[in-house]
Amino acid sequence: TGKSFLACEFTKYVIAGGGIIMSGKFDQLQQGKPLSALASAFDHYCGILLQTAASKQMLAQHMNHVLGRDAYHLANLLPNLATILGLESH
């Protein structure tokens, strides 16, 4: 249908301009979870941040600063964000 081709071409321009592209796949089994594809994409991005961050402590501080009071609630939806913030369940 051309959507994938269009997304691929768009990605080239975004990356060339220094941007990032996040993608998520809609899973029919996750229909009961609103925005599951978006949550999946953000969780994947948080995983990349975890792997590439020079300082995990500075990353956690920055994320806490940027997300503010919403950090805890988002961490409940994004396991990699919970790991960044040190909120993972034991």
ChimeraX attribute file (.defattr): number of C-alpha atoms within 10 A of each C-alpha:
attribute: neighborCount
match mode: 1-to-1
recipient: residues
	/A:1	5
	/A:2	7
	/A:3	8
	/A:4	9
	/A:5	10
	/A:6	10
	/A:7	12
	/A:8	11
	/A:9	11
	/A:10	12
	/A:11	16
	/A:12	13
	/A:13	11
	/A:14	12
	/A:15	11
	/A:16	9
	/A:17	9
	/A:18	7
	/A:19	10
	/A:20	11
	/A:21	12
	/A:22	12
	/A:23	14
	/A:24	15
	/A:25	10
	/A:26	13
	/A:27	10
	/A:28	9
	/A:29	7
	/A:30	11
	/A:31	11
	/A:32	8
	/A:33	11
	/A:34	9
	/A:35	12
	/A:36	18
	/A:37	17
	/A:38	15
	/A:39	18
	/A:40	19
	/A:41	17
	/A:42	19
	/A:43	22
	/A:44	19
	/A:45	19
	/A:46	19
	/A:47	17
	/A:48	12
	/A:49	16
	/A:50	18
	/A:51	10
	/A:52	10
	/A:53	12
	/A:54	10
	/A:55	9
	/A:56	17
	/A:57	13
	/A:58	12
	/A:59	16
	/A:60	19
	/A:61	13
	/A:62	13
	/A:63	15
	/A:64	16
	/A:65	11
	/A:66	11
	/A:67	13
	/A:68	10
	/A:69	10
	/A:70	10
	/A:71	18
	/A:72	16
	/A:73	11
	/A:74	15
	/A:75	19
	/A:76	14
	/A:77	15
	/A:78	22
	/A:79	20
	/A:80	22
	/A:81	26
	/A:82	21
	/A:83	17
	/A:84	22
	/A:85	20
	/A:86	13
	/A:87	15
	/A:88	14
	/A:89	8
	/A:90	3
